[in-house]
Amino acid sequence: MHRTVTHLADGRELVYYDSAPGRDRGAVDLRRLDPVESSPELRRDPATGDWVAIAAHRQSRTHRPPADACPLCPSREGRPSEIPAADYEVAVFENRFPSLSGAAGRCEVVCFTPEHDSGFAGLTPARARLVLDAWTDRTAELSARPGVHQVYCFENRGAEIGVTLPHPHGQIYAFSTPTPRTAKHLAAAAAHRAATGRNLFEDLLAEARAATGRVVLAGEHWTAFVPYAARWPYEVHLYPHRRTADLTGLTEAERAEFPGLYLDLLRRFDRLFGLAEPTPYVSAWHQAPTAGGGELALHLELFTVRRAADKLKYLAGTESGMEAFMNDVAPEAAAGRLREAG
């Protein structure tokens, strides 16, 4: 992996990730851009302890532009974009409309491919590995910054999820405050350690591998399974067999096996419902915080809001109002369908 760091016209950082050195990454952003003015405010909810980012400037962000005005495609004559180069492999840049910035954190956009009509599932294993290397590099760099509490790499795909730019891309958030889900993981892991003397996430993986009815696929170094109490109709967790805190701790063997398994999972999701359009999903890397996360385990959580070919799972009264999930598909049945989709 070779990285080249440059800057956009308004001073935001742009990093090109290439599979080998030698690519010319000297293209200059010729747009006339005003400096980014974002001042998100973090407010703590006294009733729950959760932090909420107030980012009103995002109301004016780009929303589903036509393909010929996509800001994530390579630049063309007369059509400059966020990426000045005429071509790229993987590119990461600071979000122009960040939910977090300054002392509140940082938001980055990860472009997986220059192909506008493609998707992560359409990548080659080599390109998927390059994206993994980019995630790892950004995790290392952002984690080392003062004030960063946790680095979160994720992808939203599909208008049903709320995606505003259809070009294949993901995001990276560097949080300055604890996230609610990680706080729950920490509390559950501490309670499990106190009760059993064992690590919670090692036990969850061992239980899933033993209860093969929930395993979707497995390799030498990774296992993908539907969790026992899945919240979403089709939800898969992908764990390395060896517990590590974050992406930077993966071995070369684990990195080499990941792309094939992950691409297989995404393609199974796309085949689930027999539809022409791809399945909407959220793909989320859960990494330990920069301090105090010794009991946590790196893993990826992949889920779709689609519960049937013509039905979506909405977060309605119980989920949104009480954070009490109701799942319409039994986890064992979901795992069976995903195995059959292979």
C-alpha positions, 0 to 999 in steps of 0.5 A: 500500500502506498499513500500520498497526502495532499490538500483540497482548495479549502485546505482539507486533507486528501489521501490517495491510497494506491496498490503500488508507488509510481502513480502521479498524484500531483493534480491540483484542486482548481475550484474556488472554495470558501473555507469550511465553516462548521461548528458542531456542538456536543451536548450531553443528555442529562437523562441518559448520559449520551452525547448528541452532536448538534450540526445544523450546517449539514442541512445544506449538504449535497443531496443525491446529485445527478451522476454527472455532478457526483462529487466523489467521481474523479475530476474531468475537464469542466467537472471538478470534484472532491478528488482532483485526479483523473483516476484513483484506486482508494481516496480518503478526504475530510468531509466538507459537511462534518458532523464532528470537527475541531475539538468534537472530532473529525469526519472523513469520506472513504471512496472505494472506487472511481466507478460511480455505478459499482459497489463494495460487492463489485470490488476485486479482492485486491481492491477490498484489501486496499480499502482494509489497509486504508481503514487501518492506516486511518485508524492508526493516524486518527487514534494518535490524535489528541482528544480522539476517544474512538475511531469508527469506520462504516458504510451506509448503502442505499437510499433506504438507509438515508445515503445522500451520495450513491457513489460507493463510499464509506465514512470514518468518524473520530469521536471525542466522546464515548459512544452509547453502544460501546459503553454498553459493550464495556459494561457487559464485558466487565460484568461477564468478566466478574461473573465468569473470569472470561472475556465476553466476546471470546465466549460469544464467538465460541458459542456461535461457532459451536451452535453451527445453525447461526454460522453463515460462513467461516475461514481459517481466521474469521467466522461470520454468524448471526447473533443469538439476539439479532436486532435486525432481520438479517444481521451478521457479525464477522469476528477474527478468531484471535481477539484484537482491539482494532484493525491495527492489531490484525496479522497479515494472515487475517488481513489476507483472508478478510477480503474474500469472506467479506465480499462473499457476505456482501454478495449473499446479502445482494442475492437474498431477495431476488431483486435487481437493485442491491440490498441496502445495508449498514456495515460497521467496524466496532473497535476498542476506544483508545483507552480503557477498551482492553476487554473489547474485541474488533468485529464487523457488524453488517445488517440490512433494513430490508426484511422481505422483498417488498418490506422494510424494517422501520425503527418505530415506536418501540425501537425509537421510543424505548430502544426495545428492538422487535425482530420479525425474522428468527436468527436461525432462519436468517442464517439459513437463508444467508447460507443458501444464498451462497 
